[in-house]
């Protein structure tokens, strides 16, 4: 396939993504301390928010990211739960480019990523107020974010789906417990990159 044809196909795929309308969905991982989860695709962006009921901050912040291009994070007090709401918005056009030269790893403690065939994705560590270091994962078919948080009452790994009103899969929530010395617990959110095989891969993982 020539370079010109590849460019034309990429442009067609992006045009299709931006013209196919909005998608909205929600989920509940059933994980203590993790509240409402919302995911939407609108205005050419993938938008994700989650409430952490046991994390408190005094003031909000908006943090632009160098990668993916145009992405940003917002954190703010959630007055309904007395916790913290985390939001991230990522342009679909940036996701379409894949993770580039990011280092490829599994979970931060060395275990494989659940729901990912290879067990690893490109990762971008992000240091946030109160949260500390979170990990943005980015591959050709799947992207997501991992929050290392204490989940002392989670005995085994759990997962649940984020679906739209038609039942289409928009993402997967994983609650990950500790597994021996040197491992850490946390919550992993994975989403298919629009127009890729990510939805098929994630559907088979749970």
N, CA and C atoms as an extended XYZ file, in Angstrom:
618
Properties=species:S:1:pos:R:3:atomname:S:1:resname:S:1:resid:I:1 pbc="F F F"
N         0.846       -1.196        0.000 N   UNK     1
C         0.000        0.000        0.000 CA  UNK     1
C         0.880        1.245        0.000 C   UNK     1
N         0.633        2.151       -0.912 N   UNK     2
C         1.458        3.340       -0.998 CA  UNK     2
C         1.172        4.281        0.145 C   UNK     2
N         2.122        5.215        0.366 N   UNK     3
C         1.973        6.195        1.439 CA  UNK     3
C         0.746        7.061        1.224 C   UNK     3
N         0.468        7.433       -0.042 N   UNK     4
C        -0.683        8.286       -0.352 CA  UNK     4
C        -1.988        7.596        0.022 C   UNK     4
N        -2.100        6.292       -0.305 N   UNK     5
C        -3.312        5.542        0.015 CA  UNK     5
C        -3.495        5.446        1.521 C   UNK     5
N        -2.406        5.239        2.270 N   UNK     6
C        -2.494        5.164        3.728 CA  UNK     6
C        -3.007        6.468        4.309 C   UNK     6
N        -2.514        7.585        3.777 N   UNK     7
C        -2.950        8.891        4.269 CA  UNK     7
C        -4.428        9.102        3.985 C   UNK     7
N        -4.879        8.704        2.776 N   UNK     8
C        -6.293        8.854        2.423 CA  UNK     8
C        -7.176        8.001        3.320 C   UNK     8
N        -6.742        6.777        3.619 N   UNK     9
C        -7.518        5.906        4.486 CA  UNK     9
C        -7.595        6.460        5.900 C   UNK     9
N        -6.486        6.991        6.394 N   UNK    10
C        -6.488        7.574        7.730 CA  UNK    10
C        -7.444        8.753        7.800 C   UNK    10
N        -7.423        9.587        6.757 N   UNK    11
C        -8.330       10.730        6.731 CA  UNK    11
C        -9.781       10.307        6.686 C   UNK    11
N       -10.072        9.255        5.916 N   UNK    12
C       -11.443        8.738        5.846 CA  UNK    12
C       -11.906        8.236        7.207 C   UNK    12
N       -11.031        7.493        7.910 N   UNK    13
C       -11.396        6.950        9.217 CA  UNK    13
C       -11.682        8.060       10.213 C   UNK    13
N       -10.856        9.099       10.225 N   UNK    14
C       -11.075       10.201       11.152 CA  UNK    14
C       -12.358       10.936       10.819 C   UNK    14
N       -12.633       11.152        9.533 N   UNK    15
C       -13.873       11.829        9.138 CA  UNK    15
C       -15.079       11.025        9.581 C   UNK    15
N       -14.982        9.711        9.463 N   UNK    16
C       -16.077        8.844        9.893 CA  UNK    16
C       -16.308        8.951       11.397 C   UNK    16
N       -15.213        8.956       12.157 N   UNK    17
C       -15.341        9.033       13.602 CA  UNK    17
C       -16.022       10.306       14.037 C   UNK    17
N       -15.666       11.441       13.439 N   UNK    18
C       -16.190       12.720       13.865 CA  UNK    18
C       -17.617       12.934       13.404 C   UNK    18
N       -18.079       12.140       12.436 N   UNK    19
C       -19.422       12.350       11.908 CA  UNK    19
C       -20.443       11.342       12.419 C   UNK    19
N       -20.006       10.410       13.268 N   UNK    20
C       -20.901        9.313       13.635 CA  UNK    20
C       -21.728        9.622       14.875 C   UNK    20
N       -21.669       10.868       15.390 N   UNK    21
C       -22.532       11.258       16.499 CA  UNK    21
C       -21.933       10.951       17.850 C   UNK    21
N       -22.656       11.384       18.878 N   UNK    22
C       -22.186       11.220       20.243 CA  UNK    22
C       -22.505        9.830       20.780 C   UNK    22
N       -21.671        9.364       21.709 N   UNK    23
C       -21.927        8.122       22.429 CA  UNK    23
C       -21.708        8.401       23.902 C   UNK    23
N       -22.625        7.917       24.721 N   UNK    24
C       -22.542        8.147       26.157 CA  UNK    24
C       -22.832        6.859       26.904 C   UNK    24
N       -22.119        6.653       27.982 N   UNK    25
C       -22.364        5.463       28.775 CA  UNK    25
C       -21.897        5.659       30.202 C   UNK    25
N       -22.301        4.741       31.064 N   UNK    26
C       -21.915        4.806       32.467 CA  UNK    26
C       -21.701        3.397       32.984 C   UNK    26
N       -21.063        3.313       34.144 N   UNK    27
C       -20.811        2.001       34.725 CA  UNK    27
C       -20.592        2.105       36.212 C   UNK    27
N       -20.561        0.945       36.858 N   UNK    28
C       -20.326        0.861       38.286 CA  UNK    28
C       -19.489       -0.382       38.526 C   UNK    28
N       -18.264       -0.170       38.971 N   UNK    29
C       -17.374       -1.307       39.162 CA  UNK    29
C       -17.653       -2.108       40.407 C   UNK    29
N       -18.562       -1.601       41.270 N   UNK    30
C       -18.826       -2.315       42.510 CA  UNK    30
C       -17.625       -2.337       43.432 C   UNK    30
N       -16.748       -1.339       43.310 N   UNK    31
C       -15.520       -1.280       44.098 CA  UNK    31
C       -15.690       -0.215       45.174 C   UNK    31
N       -15.455       -0.587       46.407 N   UNK    32
C       -15.625        0.356       47.512 CA  UNK    32
C       -14.744        1.580       47.320 C   UNK    32
N       -15.335        2.761       47.443 N   UNK    33
C       -14.589        4.006       47.292 CA  UNK    33
C       -14.592        4.567       45.884 C   UNK    33
N       -15.068        3.778       44.918 N   UNK    34
C       -15.148        4.239       43.530 CA  UNK    34
C       -16.614        4.467       43.194 C   UNK    34
N       -16.981        5.729       42.925 N   UNK    35
C       -18.368        6.073       42.670 CA  UNK    35
C       -18.723        6.041       41.203 C   UNK    35
N       -19.540        6.985       40.769 N   UNK    36
C       -20.068        6.975       39.406 CA  UNK    36
C       -18.962        7.114       38.365 C   UNK    36
N       -19.130        6.378       37.278 N   UNK    37
C       -18.190        6.384       36.152 CA  UNK    37
C       -18.956        6.783       34.906 C   UNK    37
N       -18.476        7.784       34.202 N   UNK    38
C       -19.121        8.255       32.982 CA  UNK    38
C       -18.104        8.291       31.850 C   UNK    38
N       -18.557        7.906       30.647 N   UNK    39
C       -17.696        7.951       29.465 CA  UNK    39
C       -18.519        8.431       28.285 C   UNK    39
N       -17.954        9.327       27.500 N   UNK    40
C       -18.671        9.837       26.333 CA  UNK    40
C       -17.694       10.136       25.210 C   UNK    40
N       -18.229       10.101       24.011 N   UNK    41
C       -17.493       10.536       22.826 CA  UNK    41
C       -18.317       11.646       22.193 C   UNK    41
N       -17.769       12.843       22.188 N   UNK    42
C       -18.498       13.988       21.652 CA  UNK    42
C       -17.512       15.070       21.225 C   UNK    42
N       -17.877       15.794       20.187 N   UNK    43
C       -17.035       16.883       19.715 CA  UNK    43
C       -15.639       16.468       19.313 C   UNK    43
N       -15.483       15.212       18.892 N   UNK    44
C       -14.167       14.736       18.493 CA  UNK    44
C       -13.265       14.364       19.657 C   UNK    44
N       -13.848       14.243       20.871 N   UNK    45
C       -13.056       13.914       22.053 CA  UNK    45
C       -13.626       12.704       22.782 C   UNK    45
N       -12.739       11.942       23.398 N   UNK    46
C       -13.138       10.904       24.346 CA  UNK    46
C       -13.055       11.509       25.736 C   UNK    46
N       -14.159       11.464       26.482 N   UNK    47
C       -14.228       12.099       27.796 CA  UNK    47
C       -14.580       11.052       28.850 C   UNK    47
N       -13.830       11.055       29.925 N   UNK    48
C       -14.016       10.065       30.984 CA  UNK    48
C       -13.972       10.762       32.337 C   UNK    48
N       -14.889       10.383       33.228 N   UNK    49
C       -14.855       10.916       34.590 CA  UNK    49
C       -15.195        9.819       35.585 C   UNK    49
N       -14.612        9.929       36.776 N   UNK    50
C       -14.882        8.968       37.844 CA  UNK    50
C       -14.772        9.699       39.176 C   UNK    50
N       -15.611        9.299       40.125 N   UNK    51
C       -15.583        9.877       41.466 CA  UNK    51
C       -14.879        8.904       42.411 C   UNK    51
N       -13.872        9.421       43.136 N   UNK    52
C       -13.208        8.651       44.183 CA  UNK    52
C       -13.701        9.186       45.527 C   UNK    52
N       -14.504        8.382       46.184 N   UNK    53
C       -15.226        8.854       47.369 CA  UNK    53
C       -14.340        9.000       48.599 C   UNK    53
N       -13.192        8.314       48.625 N   UNK    54
C       -12.330        8.344       49.808 CA  UNK    54
C       -11.087        9.196       49.623 C   UNK    54
N       -11.044        9.971       48.540 N   UNK    55
C        -9.922       10.879       48.293 CA  UNK    55
C       -10.448       12.305       48.351 C   UNK    55
N        -9.813       13.144       49.165 N   UNK    56
C       -10.268       14.527       49.326 CA  UNK    56
C        -9.173       15.508       48.887 C   UNK    56
N        -9.602       16.562       48.212 N   UNK    57
C        -8.706       17.651       47.852 CA  UNK    57
C        -9.370       18.963       48.240 C   UNK    57
N        -8.530       19.994       48.459 N   UNK    58
C        -9.049       21.299       48.875 CA  UNK    58
C        -9.439       22.180       47.702 C   UNK    58
N        -8.771       22.006       46.567 N   UNK    59
C        -9.042       22.869       45.408 CA  UNK    59
C        -8.849       22.080       44.129 C   UNK    59
N        -9.505       22.525       43.085 N   UNK    60
C        -9.411       21.834       41.811 CA  UNK    60
C        -8.209       22.286       40.997 C   UNK    60
N        -7.943       21.549       39.926 N   UNK    61
C        -6.833       21.884       39.032 CA  UNK    61
C        -7.127       21.352       37.642 C   UNK    61
N        -6.620       22.058       36.636 N   UNK    62
C        -6.686       21.596       35.245 CA  UNK    62
C        -5.253       21.443       34.755 C   UNK    62
N        -4.934       20.247       34.256 N   UNK    63
C        -3.554       19.914       33.918 CA  UNK    63
C        -3.474       19.478       32.456 C   UNK    63
N        -2.879       20.307       31.594 N   UNK    64
C        -2.703       19.883       30.195 CA  UNK    64
C        -1.620       18.809       30.084 C   UNK    64
N        -1.795       17.888       29.147 N   UNK    65
C        -0.827       16.821       28.929 CA  UNK    65
C        -0.070       17.061       27.628 C   UNK    65
N         1.215       16.742       27.653 N   UNK    66
C         2.009       16.838       26.418 CA  UNK    66
C         1.621       15.739       25.430 C   UNK    66
N         1.291       14.574       25.976 N   UNK    67
C         0.823       13.438       25.184 CA  UNK    67
C        -0.370       12.830       25.901 C   UNK    67
N        -1.381       12.395       25.153 N   UNK    68
C        -1.650       12.659       23.742 CA  UNK    68
C        -1.892       14.150       23.501 C   UNK    68
N        -1.586       14.607       22.306 N   UNK    69
C        -1.699       16.024       21.980 CA  UNK    69
C        -3.126       16.523       22.202 C   UNK    69
N        -3.258       17.641       22.923 N   UNK    70
C        -4.568       18.236       23.162 CA  UNK    70
C        -5.322       17.670       24.346 C   UNK    70
N        -4.769       16.671       25.018 N   UNK    71
C        -5.452       16.054       26.155 CA  UNK    71
C        -5.252       16.893       27.412 C   UNK    71
N        -6.215       16.791       28.334 N   UNK    72
C        -6.069       17.464       29.623 CA  UNK    72
C        -6.808       16.685       30.701 C   UNK    72
N        -6.390       16.928       31.943 N   UNK    73
C        -6.990       16.308       33.127 CA  UNK    73
C        -7.542       17.406       34.018 C   UNK    73
N        -8.687       17.137       34.632 N   UNK    74
C        -9.253       18.029       35.637 CA  UNK    74
C        -9.554       17.225       36.898 C   UNK    74
N        -9.192       17.765       38.044 N   UNK    75
C        -9.582       17.164       39.310 CA  UNK    75
C       -10.237       18.257       40.147 C   UNK    75
N       -11.263       17.887       40.900 N   UNK    76
C       -12.005       18.871       41.670 CA  UNK    76
C       -12.747       18.176       42.808 C   UNK    76
N       -13.062       18.909       43.880 N   UNK    77
C       -13.881       18.317       44.941 CA  UNK    77
C       -15.252       17.917       44.392 C   UNK    77
N       -15.729       16.762       44.838 N   UNK    78
C       -17.079       16.323       44.493 CA  UNK    78
C       -17.953       16.520       45.724 C   UNK    78
N       -18.795       17.539       45.699 N   UNK    79
C       -19.542       17.920       46.890 CA  UNK    79
C       -20.648       16.923       47.227 C   UNK    79
N       -21.080       16.142       46.262 N   UNK    80
C       -22.136       15.163       46.528 CA  UNK    80
C       -21.634       14.007       47.381 C   UNK    80
N       -20.407       13.554       47.099 N   UNK    81
C       -19.860       12.408       47.828 CA  UNK    81
C       -18.829       12.806       48.875 C   UNK    81
N       -18.440       14.094       48.886 N   UNK    82
C       -17.351       14.590       49.742 CA  UNK    82
C       -16.013       13.983       49.331 C   UNK    82
N       -15.944       13.457       48.114 N   UNK    83
C       -14.704       12.910       47.582 CA  UNK    83
C       -14.137       13.806       46.493 C   UNK    83
N       -13.546       13.184       45.479 N   UNK    84
C       -12.889       13.916       44.396 CA  UNK    84
C       -13.335       13.361       43.060 C   UNK    84
N       -13.609       14.259       42.123 N   UNK    85
C       -13.946       13.835       40.769 CA  UNK    85
C       -12.734       14.034       39.873 C   UNK    85
N       -12.438       13.012       39.098 N   UNK    86
C       -11.330       13.033       38.141 CA  UNK    86
C       -11.915       13.001       36.743 C   UNK    86
N       -11.421       13.891       35.876 N   UNK    87
C       -11.876       13.929       34.491 CA  UNK    87
C       -10.665       13.976       33.562 C   UNK    87
N       -10.792       13.301       32.430 N   UNK    88
C        -9.778       13.395       31.383 CA  UNK    88
C       -10.476       13.486       30.038 C   UNK    88
N        -9.958       14.343       29.171 N   UNK    89
C       -10.487       14.501       27.812 CA  UNK    89
C        -9.335       14.336       26.830 C   UNK    89
N        -9.542       13.484       25.820 N   UNK    90
C        -8.486       13.172       24.853 CA  UNK    90
C        -9.056       13.282       23.443 C   UNK    90
N        -8.443       14.085       22.552 N   UNK    91
C        -8.914       14.144       21.167 CA  UNK    91
C        -8.789       12.778       20.485 C   UNK    91
N        -9.825       12.379       19.778 N   UNK    92
C        -9.781       11.099       19.064 CA  UNK    92
C        -8.657       11.080       18.040 C   UNK    92
N        -8.368       12.225       17.439 N   UNK    93
C        -7.314       12.279       16.424 CA  UNK    93
C        -5.964       11.919       17.013 C   UNK    93
N        -5.731       12.276       18.296 N   UNK    94
C        -4.476       11.919       18.948 CA  UNK    94
C        -4.421       10.430       19.265 C   UNK    94
N        -5.550        9.866       19.698 N   UNK    95
C        -5.584        8.441       19.996 CA  UNK    95
C        -5.342        7.606       18.753 C   UNK    95
N        -5.829        8.106       17.614 N   UNK    96
C        -5.703        7.372       16.366 CA  UNK    96
C        -4.239        7.152       15.978 C   UNK    96
N        -3.356        8.001       16.504 N   UNK    97
C        -1.935        7.898       16.150 CA  UNK    97
C        -1.202        6.823       16.942 C   UNK    97
N        -1.829        6.252       17.961 N   UNK    98
C        -1.160        5.237       18.763 CA  UNK    98
C        -0.177        5.841       19.745 C   UNK    98
N         0.422        4.990       20.566 N   UNK    99
C         1.286        5.460       21.646 CA  UNK    99
C         2.676        5.865       21.256 C   UNK    99
N         3.040        5.691       19.986 N   UNK   100
C         4.353        6.144       19.537 CA  UNK   100
C         5.485        5.408       20.226 C   UNK   100
N         6.439        6.178       20.759 N   UNK   101
C         7.648        5.597       21.349 CA  UNK   101
C         7.579        5.484       22.870 C   UNK   101
N         6.379        5.431       23.428 N   UNK   102
C         6.262        5.281       24.872 CA  UNK   102
C         6.780        3.912       25.314 C   UNK   102
N         7.378        3.836       26.510 N   UNK   103
C         7.797        2.522       27.017 CA  UNK   103
C         6.579        1.618       27.215 C   UNK   103
N         6.735        0.348       26.903 N   UNK   104
C         5.627       -0.612       26.962 CA  UNK   104
C         5.760       -1.454       28.228 C   UNK   104
N         4.743       -1.378       29.109 N   UNK   105
C         4.772       -2.155       30.341 CA  UNK   105
C         3.371       -2.681       30.648 C   UNK   105
N         3.293       -3.569       31.632 N   UNK   106
C         2.016       -4.018       32.153 CA  UNK   106
C         1.612       -3.120       33.311 C   UNK   106
N         1.077       -3.710       34.369 N   UNK   107
C         0.794       -2.936       35.567 CA  UNK   107
C         2.104       -2.423       36.162 C   UNK   107
N         2.062       -1.340       36.923 N   UNK   108
C         3.299       -0.774       37.472 CA  UNK   108
C         4.112       -1.740       38.322 C   UNK   108
N         3.450       -2.742       38.951 N   UNK   109
C         4.186       -3.690       39.789 CA  UNK   109
C         4.705       -4.894       39.010 C   UNK   109
N         4.527       -4.888       37.686 N   UNK   110
C         5.084       -5.950       36.857 CA  UNK   110
C         4.101       -7.004       36.402 C   UNK   110
N         2.919       -7.051       36.990 N   UNK   111
C         1.915       -8.016       36.536 CA  UNK   111
C         1.353       -7.584       35.176 C   UNK   111
N         0.838       -8.538       34.379 N   UNK   112
C         0.282       -8.170       33.074 CA  UNK   112
C        -1.006       -7.378       33.217 C   UNK   112
N        -1.280       -6.523       32.265 N   UNK   113
C        -2.532       -5.789       32.222 CA  UNK   113
C        -3.673       -6.742       31.903 C   UNK   113
N        -4.736       -6.760       32.684 N   UNK   114
C        -5.899       -7.569       32.312 CA  UNK   114
C        -6.612       -6.951       31.118 C   UNK   114
N        -7.227       -7.792       30.317 N   UNK   115
C        -8.002       -7.296       29.185 CA  UNK   115
C        -7.192       -6.922       27.977 C   UNK   115
N        -5.873       -7.099       28.033 N   UNK   116
C        -4.995       -6.757       26.912 CA  UNK   116
C        -4.243       -8.016       26.507 C   UNK   116
N        -4.344       -8.389       25.249 N   UNK   117
C        -3.793       -9.662       24.781 CA  UNK   117
C        -2.310       -9.795       25.097 C   UNK   117
N        -1.555       -8.727       24.865 N   UNK   118
C        -0.111       -8.769       25.101 CA  UNK   118
C         0.238       -8.572       26.570 C   UNK   118
N        -0.730       -8.108       27.366 N   UNK   119
C        -0.471       -7.846       28.776 CA  UNK   119
C         0.257       -6.550       29.046 C   UNK   119
N         0.474       -5.753       28.000 N   UNK   120
C         1.231       -4.515       28.161 CA  UNK   120
C         0.817       -3.497       27.105 C   UNK   120
N         0.973       -2.217       27.448 N   UNK   121
C         0.704       -1.114       26.514 CA  UNK   121
C         1.739       -0.021       26.748 C   UNK   121
N         1.816        0.905       25.790 N   UNK   122
C         2.629        2.087       26.012 CA  UNK   122
C         2.097        2.854       27.208 C   UNK   122
N         2.986        3.392       28.030 N   UNK   123
C         2.535        4.034       29.270 CA  UNK   123
C         3.174        5.404       29.442 C   UNK   123
N         2.388        6.305       29.989 N   UNK   124
C         2.837        7.658       30.295 CA  UNK   124
C         2.521        7.934       31.762 C   UNK   124
N         3.522        7.927       32.664 N   UNK   125
C         3.261        8.253       34.068 CA  UNK   125
C         2.892        9.730       34.209 C   UNK   125
N         1.886       10.018       35.027 N   UNK   126
C         1.422       11.382       35.248 CA  UNK   126
C         1.337       11.617       36.752 C   UNK   126
N         2.044       12.639       37.245 N   UNK   127
C         2.000       12.976       38.668 CA  UNK   127
C         0.917       14.012       38.905 C   UNK   127
N        -0.033       13.674       39.785 N   UNK   128
C        -1.176       14.533       40.054 CA  UNK   128
C        -1.225       14.900       41.532 C   UNK   128
N        -1.748       16.091       41.850 N   UNK   129
C        -1.942       16.445       43.256 CA  UNK   129
C        -2.836       15.424       43.948 C   UNK   129
N        -2.467       15.021       45.143 N   UNK   130
C        -3.213       14.088       45.993 CA  UNK   130
C        -3.162       12.653       45.470 C   UNK   130
N        -3.366       12.452       44.182 N   UNK   131
C        -3.373       11.110       43.615 CA  UNK   131
C        -1.975       10.504       43.534 C   UNK   131
N        -0.972       11.348       43.413 N   UNK   132
C         0.372       10.842       43.176 CA  UNK   132
C         0.550       10.453       41.714 C   UNK   132
N         1.288        9.383       41.462 N   UNK   133
C         1.549        8.967       40.085 CA  UNK   133
C         0.449        8.040       39.582 C   UNK   133
N        -0.207        8.463       38.514 N   UNK   134
C        -1.144        7.604       37.795 CA  UNK   134
C        -0.502        7.229       36.468 C   UNK   134
N        -1.109        6.274       35.775 N   UNK   135
C        -0.480        5.745       34.567 CA  UNK   135
C        -1.483        5.745       33.419 C   UNK   135
N        -1.180        6.542       32.381 N   UNK   136
C        -2.020        6.589       31.183 CA  UNK   136
C        -1.485        5.572       30.185 C   UNK   136
N        -2.326        4.603       29.818 N   UNK   137
C        -1.942        3.555       28.863 CA  UNK   137
C        -2.509        3.884       27.491 C   UNK   137
N        -1.703        3.561       26.462 N   UNK   138
C        -2.063        4.017       25.120 CA  UNK   138
C        -1.509        3.056       24.078 C   UNK   138
N        -2.419        2.379       23.377 N   UNK   139
C        -2.012        1.479       22.304 CA  UNK   139
C        -2.818        1.743       21.047 C   UNK   139
N        -2.593        0.948       20.022 N   UNK   140
C        -3.275        1.141       18.748 CA  UNK   140
C        -4.770        0.848       18.845 C   UNK   140
N        -5.152       -0.072       19.736 N   UNK   141
C        -6.552       -0.495       19.832 CA  UNK   141
C        -7.224       -0.123       21.157 C   UNK   141
N        -6.428        0.095       22.190 N   UNK   142
C        -6.965        0.305       23.536 CA  UNK   142
C        -6.200        1.432       24.227 C   UNK   142
N        -6.915        2.232       25.022 N   UNK   143
C        -6.248        3.195       25.892 CA  UNK   143
C        -6.931        3.158       27.250 C   UNK   143
N        -6.297        3.728       28.251 N   UNK   144
C        -6.907        3.719       29.573 CA  UNK   144
C        -6.021        4.376       30.606 C   UNK   144
N        -6.411        4.218       31.867 N   UNK   145
C        -5.676        4.848       32.959 CA  UNK   145
C        -5.767        3.965       34.197 C   UNK   145
N        -4.652        3.899       34.928 N   UNK   146
C        -4.577        3.097       36.146 CA  UNK   146
C        -4.286        4.003       37.331 C   UNK   146
N        -5.106        3.844       38.392 N   UNK   147
C        -4.932        4.590       39.629 CA  UNK   147
C        -4.466        3.627       40.717 C   UNK   147
N        -3.229        3.740       41.195 N   UNK   148
C        -2.804        2.889       42.316 CA  UNK   148
C        -3.424        3.422       43.610 C   UNK   148
N        -4.472        2.787       44.072 N   UNK   149
C        -5.131        3.181       45.312 CA  UNK   149
C        -5.290        1.965       46.200 C   UNK   149
N        -5.411        2.209       47.487 N   UNK   150
C        -5.515        1.123       48.452 CA  UNK   150
C        -6.904        0.504       48.414 C   UNK   150
N        -6.954       -0.806       48.165 N   UNK   151
C        -8.224       -1.549       48.146 CA  UNK   151
C        -8.082       -2.747       49.079 C   UNK   151
N        -8.055       -2.503       50.380 N   UNK   152
C        -7.760       -3.595       51.330 CA  UNK   152
C        -8.828       -4.676       51.394 C   UNK   152
N       -10.050       -4.351       51.008 N   UNK   153
C       -11.142       -5.324       51.135 CA  UNK   153
C       -11.478       -6.032       49.821 C   UNK   153
N       -10.614       -5.889       48.821 N   UNK   154
C       -10.858       -6.553       47.535 CA  UNK   154
C       -10.079       -7.866       47.497 C   UNK   154
N       -10.766       -9.020       47.615 N   UNK   155
C       -10.052      -10.296       47.724 CA  UNK   155
C        -9.547      -10.840       46.392 C   UNK   155
N       -10.190      -10.467       45.287 N   UNK   156
C        -9.784      -10.981       43.987 CA  UNK   156
C       -10.128       -9.934       42.917 C   UNK   156
N        -9.591      -10.146       41.736 N   UNK   157
C        -9.798       -9.199       40.650 CA  UNK   157
C       -11.251       -9.225       40.190 C   UNK   157
N       -11.829       -8.043       40.007 N   UNK   158
C       -13.205       -7.940       39.538 CA  UNK   158
C       -13.243       -7.024       38.316 C   UNK   158
N       -14.273       -7.178       37.499 N   UNK   159
C       -14.414       -6.329       36.318 CA  UNK   159
C       -15.888       -6.088       36.027 C   UNK   159
N       -16.175       -4.987       35.371 N   UNK   160
C       -17.530       -4.689       34.918 CA  UNK   160
C       -17.445       -3.822       33.673 C   UNK   160
N       -18.551       -3.766       32.933 N   UNK   161
C       -18.567       -3.083       31.645 CA  UNK   161
C       -19.176       -1.691       31.754 C   UNK   161
N       -18.693       -0.800       30.913 N   UNK   162
C       -19.320        0.497       30.686 CA  UNK   162
C       -20.012        0.407       29.330 C   UNK   162
N       -21.342        0.594       29.323 N   UNK   163
C       -22.104        0.433       28.091 CA  UNK   163
C       -22.897        1.693       27.775 C   UNK   163
N       -23.206        1.866       26.476 N   UNK   164
C       -24.095        2.949       26.095 CA  UNK   164
C       -25.541        2.479       26.190 C   UNK   164
N       -26.484        3.363       25.811 N   UNK   165
C       -27.903        3.037       25.970 CA  UNK   165
C       -28.354        1.885       25.074 C   UNK   165
N       -27.563        1.548       24.062 N   UNK   166
C       -27.895        0.430       23.181 CA  UNK   166
C       -27.207       -0.865       23.591 C   UNK   166
N       -26.440       -0.811       24.652 N   UNK   167
C       -25.745       -1.997       25.113 CA  UNK   167
C       -24.382       -2.204       24.495 C   UNK   167
N       -23.905       -1.233       23.698 N   UNK   168
C       -22.580       -1.347       23.099 CA  UNK   168
C       -21.509       -1.103       24.153 C   UNK   168
N       -20.428       -1.836       24.059 N   UNK   169
C       -19.337       -1.712       25.021 CA  UNK   169
C       -18.545       -0.430       24.781 C   UNK   169
N       -18.426        0.386       25.824 N   UNK   170
C       -17.615        1.599       25.751 CA  UNK   170
C       -16.330        1.478       26.551 C   UNK   170
N       -16.292        0.563       27.495 N   UNK   171
C       -15.091        0.418       28.302 CA  UNK   171
C       -15.262       -0.667       29.352 C   UNK   171
N       -14.178       -0.923       30.072 N   UNK   172
C       -14.167       -1.943       31.120 CA  UNK   172
C       -13.470       -1.377       32.350 C   UNK   172
N       -14.042       -1.666       33.520 N   UNK   173
C       -13.461       -1.272       34.801 CA  UNK   173
C       -12.875       -2.518       35.460 C   UNK   173
N       -11.622       -2.433       35.890 N   UNK   174
C       -10.991       -3.549       36.597 CA  UNK   174
C       -10.586       -3.100       37.993 C   UNK   174
N       -11.021       -3.833       38.996 N   UNK   175
C       -10.512       -3.660       40.356 CA  UNK   175
C        -9.427       -4.686       40.589 C   UNK   175
N        -8.224       -4.219       40.918 N   UNK   176
C        -7.060       -5.107       40.991 CA  UNK   176
C        -6.532       -5.132       42.423 C   UNK   176
N        -6.586       -6.294       43.094 N   UNK   177
C        -6.096       -6.398       44.473 CA  UNK   177
C        -4.581       -6.606       44.516 C   UNK   177
N        -4.040       -6.474       45.690 N   UNK   178
C        -2.648       -6.871       45.880 CA  UNK   178
C        -2.529       -8.378       45.679 C   UNK   178
N        -1.334       -8.800       45.275 N   UNK   179
C        -1.112      -10.233       45.054 CA  UNK   179
C         0.292      -10.600       45.529 C   UNK   179
N         0.465      -10.523       46.822 N   UNK   180
C         1.768      -10.852       47.378 CA  UNK   180
C         2.640       -9.623       47.580 C   UNK   180
N         3.804       -9.854       48.138 N   UNK   181
C         4.735       -8.778       48.440 CA  UNK   181
C         5.192       -8.073       47.162 C   UNK   181
N         5.283       -6.765       47.240 N   UNK   182
C         5.778       -5.992       46.103 CA  UNK   182
C         4.722       -5.630       45.082 C   UNK   182
N         3.478       -6.038       45.314 N   UNK   183
C         2.407       -5.679       44.383 CA  UNK   183
C         1.524       -4.605       45.012 C   UNK   183
N         0.776       -3.915       44.186 N   UNK   184
C        -0.086       -2.841       44.679 CA  UNK   184
C        -1.485       -3.003       44.087 C   UNK   184
N        -2.472       -2.527       44.827 N   UNK   185
C        -3.847       -2.573       44.349 CA  UNK   185
C        -4.170       -1.292       43.594 C   UNK   185
N        -5.278       -1.318       42.859 N   UNK   186
C        -5.671       -0.127       42.123 CA  UNK   186
C        -6.871       -0.385       41.243 C   UNK   186
N        -7.251        0.651       40.519 N   UNK   187
C        -8.389        0.581       39.604 CA  UNK   187
C        -7.900        0.921       38.198 C   UNK   187
N        -8.238        0.051       37.253 N   UNK   188
C        -7.837        0.222       35.858 CA  UNK   188
C        -9.078        0.424       35.004 C   UNK   188
N        -9.053        1.453       34.166 N   UNK   189
C       -10.126        1.715       33.206 CA  UNK   189
C        -9.541        1.575       31.807 C   UNK   189
N       -10.163        0.738       30.982 N   UNK   190
C        -9.704        0.541       29.606 CA  UNK   190
C       -10.840        0.849       28.636 C   UNK   190
N       -10.482        1.496       27.520 N   UNK   191
C       -11.459        1.892       26.515 CA  UNK   191
C       -10.940        1.544       25.126 C   UNK   191
N       -11.824        1.086       24.225 N   UNK   192
C       -11.378        0.827       22.854 CA  UNK   192
C       -11.161        2.132       22.101 C   UNK   192
N       -10.122        2.188       21.304 N   UNK   193
C        -9.920        3.313       20.396 CA  UNK   193
C       -10.964        3.213       19.294 C   UNK   193
N       -11.703        4.291       19.068 N   UNK   194
C       -12.763        4.274       18.056 CA  UNK   194
C       -12.215        3.857       16.687 C   UNK   194
N       -12.934        2.955       16.022 N   UNK   195
C       -12.546        2.511       14.693 CA  UNK   195
C       -11.510        1.404       14.691 C   UNK   195
N       -11.110        0.918       15.888 N   UNK   196
C       -10.117       -0.141       15.965 CA  UNK   196
C       -10.791       -1.458       16.358 C   UNK   196
N        -9.962       -2.459       16.638 N   UNK   197
C       -10.465       -3.755       17.088 CA  UNK   197
C       -10.579       -3.827       18.614 C   UNK   197
N       -10.377       -2.685       19.282 N   UNK   198
C       -10.339       -2.670       20.735 CA  UNK   198
C       -11.600       -3.178       21.389 C   UNK   198
N       -12.774       -2.832       20.834 N   UNK   199
C       -14.034       -3.275       21.436 CA  UNK   199
C       -14.134       -4.794       21.410 C   UNK   199
N       -13.706       -5.405       20.322 N   UNK   200
C       -13.729       -6.862       20.193 CA  UNK   200
C       -12.799       -7.506       21.217 C   UNK   200
N       -11.586       -6.915       21.373 N   UNK   201
C       -10.623       -7.477       22.320 CA  UNK   201
C       -11.143       -7.389       23.748 C   UNK   201
N       -11.701       -6.217       24.124 N   UNK   202
C       -12.173       -6.038       25.484 CA  UNK   202
C       -13.400       -6.908       25.781 C   UNK   202
N       -14.258       -7.095       24.774 N   UNK   203
C       -15.441       -7.933       24.971 CA  UNK   203
C       -15.059       -9.354       25.312 C   UNK   203
N       -13.970       -9.840       24.731 N   UNK   204
C       -13.531      -11.214       24.976 CA  UNK   204
C       -12.819      -11.368       26.302 C   UNK   204
N       -12.421      -10.232       26.912 N   UNK   205
C       -11.586      -10.305       28.117 CA  UNK   205
C       -12.387      -10.470       29.393 C   UNK   205
N       -13.715      -10.267       29.330 N   UNK   206
C       -14.516      -10.346       30.550 CA  UNK   206
C       -15.738      -11.234       30.324 C   UNK   206
